[in-house]
Amino acid sequence: MISRSFLPAAVCAILLNGTVLAKGVIPYSPAEKWQLVYEDGRREAVSIADGSVFHVPGGARLDGMATFSQEIVAPEDQTLQIGIGADWFWRCLLNGRIVADHFTDGNRYAAINKGNHLVLLPVKRGRNLLEIQVKSGSQGWSLAVGKLPLGYDVRKEQFKMVLRPSKRPQDNYLQSFLPRDFFERLENGAFDGNLYPPASDRTAWEAVKKLPDRQQLIREIVDRADAVLKEEIPALVFSEYRRFILDGDRAGYEEKYFRRRNNMGVLVLALALTNDKERYLAKTIDYLNAILEEWTWCVPAHMSWNARSRSPEEHYQSDLFASETGAELALAVNVAGCLLDEDWPGLTGRIRETVLARTVRNPLSIETVWKNSWMHGEVPGNWTPWCSTNLIIAALVLEQDRQRLSETVQAYLKGVSRFAWYYPDDGYCMEGPTYYGVAAGNLYRLCNVFERVVPGSMEKFCRHPKNRAIFEFIAHTAVHSWLVSFGDAAPDVGAYRNSALLKSCGSALKSAGLLRIASGPLSLRGCTRNGSRLSGCLMALFDVPAEAAEPRTEAEDGCSFFRDRLVVFRSDVLSASLKAGNNGEYHNHNDLGHFSVWYKDMPLIVDVGADVYTKKYFSDERYTLWNTRGKGHNAPVFDGLEQQEGKQYSAALSLEPGSEKVAVCDLSQSYPKQAGIIGFTRTMRFASGRVSVEDRFQLRQARKTRIHLLCAIPPRIDGRRILFGEVALELENLECVSQRKVNTPKTWSAILPDCSITELVLEATAEQYRMGFSAPEKK
């Protein structure tokens, strides 16, 4: 008999755990000792106890990879079962063969533990090499590994975790501001399940019709509803749905999908405003029934597709627009439910069960909990508040089991809390200003809903400096009638001029900046985003104080500064912005160091942002698109070497000490190593009628350096001067070598119908050069 002390560690682990060595699946606890190899080749021995979470020292390495390895000596061929969880992208290899791969979708679950994933290891008799490769997450590298029992069901365990209360402060950030009895009120039914007055409350609806600042919006609602009465319901067919997986098109199906929901919304509103059941009720029911009969509310771009058959999988998530559809239908029941059941008894019950099953309960079910990855991300983007807010609205209106309602709201609040917890204190939104409405805007919508459920419940939250900064971010990125465009964000502030969201939020916060942006009258355009016309108009009608609808004349700030991310300089003559951050941001473009310039209220040098979304935008072909890559922005390109995607490519941004007119952007870490950059700064100097951009860099070898300027006004080249109407661009150590028209994205042509984007290519003649914009001062 062999002494146990001479057995290899991995075999000892099996024997010590009392597991019989037999063929079949064997629960296995890996040895505590691992070899850790960093991306730079450094090695060290580390200990990872079964089930503990090991944090790699030194914090995030931004897309670097750590490899954990150990040897397993098996007495015979068998299959071992282990559990793995890591932060964030990882894969497991046995003898060089991948046995679990999460390099694409990530760990999926935010609370890292060994129960995140069950992995089978088909070991061979003798020595086997087990490797776990982990790419750094935004907060660092972490690994948990250990034994899982036979019969362990990952989905079931993750489902339990979704409903289980968390003690982590980031999971309870928003809840910490709520009154202590908030959830007791939900459980006891001590709140009004109607978030807005039902159509039967004629006093409320007649009163809102008398408000002077609502008159334009009400006319537009009724006029649009009358037009809808004459239209056919847009047909949604599978062949159009499937185009996304076949050729990448998503716009064709989505346009009809959103039009159905917007049309339904105006019919419900017209019904409540006029109380004319004979005119509007039948068509309202037609639309509601058509939406109920759709085979899915998940849009094609977010569907779980079977790659081989190119058909939808059996189970799919409650995506952004399924969640939004749930809220819109719930609000239709809230407003018109009593009238619907008079004409079709049981219709509201059918809506209730369909909405709860397809949306509210979808992310909380064993079959689909892991598909709704927006619930589990540790540092969420706009999906989390967008989906969660709409699902909470649907649950508050439709869920009749009060205990289940309380558990549901608490489950969805964990992700929203992380969304707010991880936001920077200055409120900066990495996804860009036009994503504000679905990111910070949905966070405000949730606060507004909670205020309706329990008055005063969100007052502390909205007063907190950080949360206020989140809500006011968009005001700090406006330049007259424009928004600073970066990433996939669009440049149009016009959509917010008559925005009920900003009027309501600005009034609640007493924010002059938000109310200045929302300076136009309430209108149907300002209440409509995708298919959310009903909720937007209800906010406009009932959540905007009368004084908030008055035009504001407060002056814009001269400078808005977000350290290491963005600076915006403003004046009545020239304005400018300079972008930093990193190239691994949500909705990222490779745009570090990009600058934009405006003359009065007209853009001159622009970031074109995104065009109409297709499949390519969210695939591994994203950076083949001209407008997302480095050449689509005006940081220089060295011998064709442009900025690349990834968090490791970053730029620092600061204001020159003692000055709010000089910004310095360090771009030395923004390019791949082969560019050979030793040092690189871009400096912007600002004055009312003058903007100067100066680049200084040092390379390990001489390279042809080119800058691609995108111009919204046709330029006229005059030697080393380029004229944009009254604005002159002076070049030092630069010369223009080409110009051409480029495709103008629809986001620009929709705002400026005659807009034509011109690309100027400038070539440097030295390692220091300058671009100086000058304009005549106001007389």
Secondary structure, 3 states (H helix, E strand, C coil): CCCHHHCCHHHHHHHHCCCCCCCCEEECCCCCEEEEECCCCCEEEEECCCCCEEECCCCCCCCCEEEEEEEEEECCCEEEEEEEEEEEEEEEEECCEEEEEECCCCCCCCCCCHHHEEEEEEECCEEEEEEEEEEEECCECEEEEEECCCCCCHHHHHHHHHHCCCCCHHHCCCHHHCCCCHHHHHHHCCCCCCCCCCCCCHHHHHHHHCCHHHHHHHHHHHHHHHHHHCCCCCCCCHHHHCHHHHHCCCHHHHHHHHHHHHHHHHHHHHHHHHCCHHHHHHHHHHHHHHHHHCCCCCCHHHCCEECCCCEECCCCCCCHHHHHHHHHHHHHHHHHHHHHHHHCCCHHHHHHHHHHHHHHCCCCCCCCCCCCHHHCCCCCCCHHHHHHHHHHHHHHHHCCCHHHHHHHHHHHHHHHHHHHHCCCCCCCCCCCHHHHHHCHHHHHHHHHHHHHHCCCCCHHHHHCHHHHHHHHHHHHHEECCEECCCCCCCCECHHHHCCHHHHHHHHHHCCHHHHHHCCCCCCCHHHCCCCCHHHHHHHHHHCCCHHHHCCCCCCCCCEEEECCCEEEECCCCEEEEEECEEECCCCCCCCCCCEEEEECCEEEECCCCCCCCCHHHHCCCHHHCCCCCHHHCCCCEECCECCCCEEEEEEEEEECCCCCCEEEEECCCCCCHHHCEEEEEEEEEEECCEEEEEEEEEECCCCCEEEEEEECCCCEEECCEEEECCEEEEEECEEEEEEEECCCCHHHHCCCCCCCCEEEEEEECCCEEEEEEECCCCC
